[in-house]
Amino acid sequence: MTTKICRLKGIKFSMCSLAIEWVDMIGNGIYRGIAEEAVELATAYIDEKVVGQTSFADCLHIAIATITKADYLISWDFKYTVNVDRIEGYNSINLMKGYKQLEIRSPR
């Protein structure tokens, strides 16, 4: 796996470029748009300090679920994903950006 760096607002994110490279391999413009939109939304979560910049992969996961209008995001990650304060943070950004709230739950 190649780890490349892309910069958003001066912050290095290796996952950002990996997500876009993966979408490029699919070759579908629809998915490319979703990936770029997800990177922007994930960056907003970090800019608003919902989580730190080391949690970009988690933010990208949540952003993709939000953008694709998933009914639920199920995770065992209680520190960064299934956490009441963070869920409120993610959803406040989602609403600010015109997305619906995302239901984030554990499998329990």
C-alpha positions as CSV (number, residue, x, y, z in Angstrom):
1,M,0.0,0.0,0.0
2,T,1.3,3.4,-1.0
3,T,1.2,6.1,1.6
4,K,1.1,9.5,0.0
5,I,0.5,12.8,1.7
6,C,-2.0,15.4,0.6
7,R,-2.4,18.8,2.4
8,L,-5.7,20.3,3.5
9,K,-5.4,23.6,5.3
10,G,-1.7,22.9,6.1
11,I,-2.4,19.5,7.7
12,K,-1.0,16.3,6.3
13,F,-3.4,13.4,5.7
14,S,-2.1,10.2,4.2
15,M,-5.7,8.8,4.1
16,C,-7.0,11.7,2.1
17,S,-4.9,10.9,-1.0
18,L,-5.4,7.1,-0.5
19,A,-9.2,7.6,-0.6
20,I,-9.0,9.7,-3.8
21,E,-6.5,7.3,-5.4
22,W,-8.8,4.4,-4.6
23,V,-11.7,6.2,-6.3
24,D,-9.5,7.0,-9.3
25,M,-8.9,3.2,-9.7
26,I,-12.7,2.7,-10.0
27,G,-12.8,5.3,-12.7
28,N,-16.3,6.6,-12.0
29,G,-16.8,10.3,-11.8
30,I,-19.7,9.9,-9.3
31,Y,-17.4,8.2,-6.8
32,R,-14.7,10.7,-7.3
33,G,-17.2,13.4,-6.4
34,I,-18.2,11.6,-3.2
35,A,-14.5,11.1,-2.2
36,E,-13.7,14.8,-2.7
37,E,-16.9,15.8,-0.8
38,A,-16.0,13.3,2.0
39,V,-12.5,14.7,2.4
40,E,-14.0,18.2,2.8
41,L,-16.5,17.0,5.3
42,A,-13.9,14.9,7.2
43,T,-11.7,18.0,7.3
44,A,-14.6,20.1,8.7
45,Y,-14.9,17.6,11.6
46,I,-11.3,18.1,12.4
47,D,-11.3,21.9,11.9
48,E,-14.2,22.1,14.4
49,K,-12.2,20.0,16.8
50,V,-14.7,17.1,17.0
51,V,-11.6,14.9,17.0
52,G,-7.9,15.5,16.4
53,Q,-6.1,15.3,13.1
54,T,-4.9,11.7,13.8
55,S,-8.5,10.6,13.5
56,F,-8.8,11.5,9.8
57,A,-9.6,7.9,8.8
58,D,-12.5,7.8,11.3
59,C,-13.7,11.1,10.0
60,L,-13.6,9.9,6.5
61,H,-15.6,6.8,7.4
62,I,-18.3,9.0,9.0
63,A,-18.3,11.5,6.2
64,I,-18.8,8.8,3.5
65,A,-21.7,7.3,5.5
66,T,-23.2,10.8,5.9
67,I,-22.8,11.7,2.2
68,T,-24.2,8.4,0.9
69,K,-27.2,8.8,3.3
70,A,-26.5,5.6,5.3
71,D,-29.3,4.7,7.7
72,Y,-26.8,3.7,10.4
73,L,-23.0,3.6,10.9
74,I,-22.2,0.6,13.2
75,S,-18.8,0.6,15.0
76,W,-16.9,-0.9,17.9
77,D,-14.8,2.3,18.1
78,F,-16.1,3.8,21.4
79,K,-13.3,6.4,21.7
80,Y,-13.7,8.2,18.4
81,T,-17.0,7.1,16.8
82,V,-19.6,5.7,19.2
83,N,-19.2,8.5,21.7
84,V,-22.1,10.7,22.6
85,D,-20.1,14.0,22.6
86,R,-18.4,13.2,19.3
87,I,-21.7,12.0,17.7
88,E,-23.2,15.4,18.6
89,G,-20.2,17.1,17.1
90,Y,-20.3,15.1,13.9
91,N,-24.0,15.7,13.5
92,S,-23.8,19.5,14.3
93,I,-21.3,19.8,11.4
94,N,-23.5,17.6,9.2
95,L,-26.5,19.9,9.8
96,M,-24.4,23.1,9.3
97,K,-23.2,21.7,6.0
98,G,-26.8,20.7,4.9
99,Y,-26.6,17.0,5.5
100,K,-28.9,14.9,7.6
101,Q,-27.9,13.6,11.0
102,L,-26.2,10.2,11.0
103,E,-27.3,7.5,13.4
104,I,-24.0,6.1,14.9
105,R,-24.4,3.0,17.1
106,S,-22.5,0.0,18.5
107,P,-23.5,-3.5,17.4
108,R,-24.6,-4.3,21.0
